[in-house]
Amino acid sequence: MLLRPRQILAPVVFATVFGYFGYHLVNGDRGLLALAHLQRETMIANQNFAEAEATRKIWERRVTELRNQSLDPDMLDERARALLNYARKDDIIVFTPTR
């Protein structure tokens, strides 16, 4: 029994069209692999945003502590002298042994 070309043509065309759309469903610009890639990038961006947000909150707290209402001038002077190794002429310096 011989099949005529007309009988073979319809399944071949449908298989070709189905294969074309199937390929682009997976590998196309908006296909499943592209979706997975975008989801991965979104996850990384969300992690970076969370890290930036945490850093921003740390800096906001530090800046809030520098406001005039919360600053103790004596404590500020003491910390500045300790960090800068600065002393006035009339200061008495007591050296302590380091261990």
Contact map, one row per residue, 1 for C-alpha under 8 A:
111000000000000000000000000000000000000000000000000000000000000000000000000000000000000000000000000
111100000000000000000000000000000000000000000000000000000000000000000000000000000000000000000000000
111110110000000000000000000000000000000000000000000000000000000000000000000000000000000000000000000
011111110000000000000000000000000000000000000000000000000000000000000000000000000000000000000000000
001111111000000000000000000000000000000000000000000000000000000000000000000000000000000000000000000
000111111100000000000000000000000000000000000000000000000000000000000000000000000000000000000000000
001111111110000000000000000000000000000000000000000000000000000000000000000000000000000000000000000
001111111111000000000000000000000000000000000000000000000000000000000000000000000000000000000000000
000011111111100000000000000000000000000000000000000000000000000000000000000000000000000000000000000
000001111111110000000000000000000000000000000000000000000000000000000000000000000000000000000000000
000000111111111000000000000000000000000000000000000000000000000000000000000000000000000000000000000
000000011111111100000000000000000000000000000000000000000000000000000000000000000000000000000000000
000000001111111110000000000000000000000000000000000000000000000000000000000000000000000000000000000
000000000111111111000000000000000000000000000000000000000000000000000000000000000000000000000000000
000000000011111111100000000000000000000000000000000000000000000000000000000000000000000000000000000
000000000001111111110000000000000000000000000000000000000000000000000000000000000000000000000000000
000000000000111111111000000000000000000000000000000000000000000000000000000000000000000000000000000
000000000000011111111100000000000000000000000000000000000000000000000000000000000000000000000000000
000000000000001111111110000000000000000000000000000000000000000000000000000000000000000000000000000
000000000000000111111111000000000000000000000000000000000000000000000000000000000000000000000000000
000000000000000011111111100000000000000000000000000000000000000000000000000000000000000000000000000
000000000000000001111111110000000000000000000000000000000000000000000000000000000000000000000000000
000000000000000000111111111100000000000000000000000000000000000000000000000000000000000000000000000
000000000000000000011111111110100000000000000000000000000000000000000000000000000000000000000000000
000000000000000000001111111101110000000000000000000000000000000000000000000000000000000000000000000
000000000000000000000111111100111000000000000000000000000000000000000000000000000000000000000000000
000000000000000000000011111111111100000000000000000000000000000000000000000000000000000000000000000
000000000000000000000011111111111100000000000000000000000000000000000000000000000000000000000000000
000000000000000000000001001111100100000000000000000000000000000000000000000000000000000000000000000
000000000000000000000000101111110110000000000000000000000000000000000000000000000000000000000000000
000000000000000000000001111111111110000000000000000000000000000000000000000000000000000000000000000
000000000000000000000000111101111111000000000000000000000000000000000000000000000000000000000000000
000000000000000000000000011100111111100000000000000000000000000000000000000000000000000000000000000
000000000000000000000000001111111111110000000000000000000000000000000000000000000000000000000000000
000000000000000000000000000001111111111000000000000000000000000000000000000000000000000000000000000
000000000000000000000000000000011111111100000000000000000000000000000000000000000000000000000000000
000000000000000000000000000000001111111110000000000000000000000000000000000000000000000000000000000
000000000000000000000000000000000111111111000000000000000000000000000000000000000000000000000000000
000000000000000000000000000000000011111111100000000000000000000000000000000000000000000000000000000
000000000000000000000000000000000001111111110000000000000000000000000000000000000000000000000000000
000000000000000000000000000000000000111111111000000000000000000000000000000000000000000000000000000
000000000000000000000000000000000000011111111100000000000000000000000000000000000000000000000000000
000000000000000000000000000000000000001111111110000000000000000000000000000000000000000000000000000
000000000000000000000000000000000000000111111111000000000000000000000000000000000000000000000000000
000000000000000000000000000000000000000011111111100000000000000000000000000000000000000000000000000
000000000000000000000000000000000000000001111111110000000000000000000000000000000000000000000000000
000000000000000000000000000000000000000000111111111000000000000000000000000000000000000000000000000
000000000000000000000000000000000000000000011111111100000000000000000000000000000000000000000000000
000000000000000000000000000000000000000000001111111110000000000000000000000000000000000000000000000
000000000000000000000000000000000000000000000111111111000000000000000000000000000000000000000000000
000000000000000000000000000000000000000000000011111111100000000000000000000000000000000000000000000
000000000000000000000000000000000000000000000001111111110000000000000000000000000000000000000000000
000000000000000000000000000000000000000000000000111111111000000000000000000000000000000000000000000
000000000000000000000000000000000000000000000000011111111100000000000000000000000000000000000000000
000000000000000000000000000000000000000000000000001111111110000000000000000000000000000000000000000
000000000000000000000000000000000000000000000000000111111111000000000000000000000000000000000000000
000000000000000000000000000000000000000000000000000011111111100000000000000000000000000000000000000
000000000000000000000000000000000000000000000000000001111111110000000000000000000000000000000000000
000000000000000000000000000000000000000000000000000000111111111000000000000000000000000000000000000
000000000000000000000000000000000000000000000000000000011111111100000000000000000000000000000000000
000000000000000000000000000000000000000000000000000000001111111110000000000000000000000000000000000
000000000000000000000000000000000000000000000000000000000111111111000000000000000000000000000000000
000000000000000000000000000000000000000000000000000000000011111111100000000000000000000000000000000
000000000000000000000000000000000000000000000000000000000001111111100000000000000000000000000000000
000000000000000000000000000000000000000000000000000000000000111111100110000000000000000000000000000
000000000000000000000000000000000000000000000000000000000000011111110110000000000000000000000000000
000000000000000000000000000000000000000000000000000000000000001111111110000000000000000000000000000
000000000000000000000000000000000000000000000000000000000000000001111110000000000000000000000000000
000000000000000000000000000000000000000000000000000000000000000000111110000000000000000000000000000
000000000000000000000000000000000000000000000000000000000000000011111111000000000000000000000000000
000000000000000000000000000000000000000000000000000000000000000011111111101100000000000000000000000
000000000000000000000000000000000000000000000000000000000000000000000111111100000000000000000000000
000000000000000000000000000000000000000000000000000000000000000000000011111110000000000000000000000
000000000000000000000000000000000000000000000000000000000000000000000001111111000000000000000000000
000000000000000000000000000000000000000000000000000000000000000000000011111111100000000000000000000
000000000000000000000000000000000000000000000000000000000000000000000011111111110000000000000000000
000000000000000000000000000000000000000000000000000000000000000000000000111111111000000000000000000
000000000000000000000000000000000000000000000000000000000000000000000000011111111100000000000000000
000000000000000000000000000000000000000000000000000000000000000000000000001111111110000000000000000
000000000000000000000000000000000000000000000000000000000000000000000000000111111111010000000000000
000000000000000000000000000000000000000000000000000000000000000000000000000011111111111000000000000
000000000000000000000000000000000000000000000000000000000000000000000000000001111111110000000000000
000000000000000000000000000000000000000000000000000000000000000000000000000000111111110000000000000
000000000000000000000000000000000000000000000000000000000000000000000000000000011111110000000000000
000000000000000000000000000000000000000000000000000000000000000000000000000000001111111000000000000
000000000000000000000000000000000000000000000000000000000000000000000000000000011111111100000000000
000000000000000000000000000000000000000000000000000000000000000000000000000000001000111110100000000
000000000000000000000000000000000000000000000000000000000000000000000000000000000000011111100000000
000000000000000000000000000000000000000000000000000000000000000000000000000000000000001111100000000
000000000000000000000000000000000000000000000000000000000000000000000000000000000000000111110000000
000000000000000000000000000000000000000000000000000000000000000000000000000000000000001111111000000
000000000000000000000000000000000000000000000000000000000000000000000000000000000000000001111100000
000000000000000000000000000000000000000000000000000000000000000000000000000000000000000000111110000
000000000000000000000000000000000000000000000000000000000000000000000000000000000000000000011111000
000000000000000000000000000000000000000000000000000000000000000000000000000000000000000000001111100
000000000000000000000000000000000000000000000000000000000000000000000000000000000000000000000111110
000000000000000000000000000000000000000000000000000000000000000000000000000000000000000000000011111
000000000000000000000000000000000000000000000000000000000000000000000000000000000000000000000001111
000000000000000000000000000000000000000000000000000000000000000000000000000000000000000000000000111
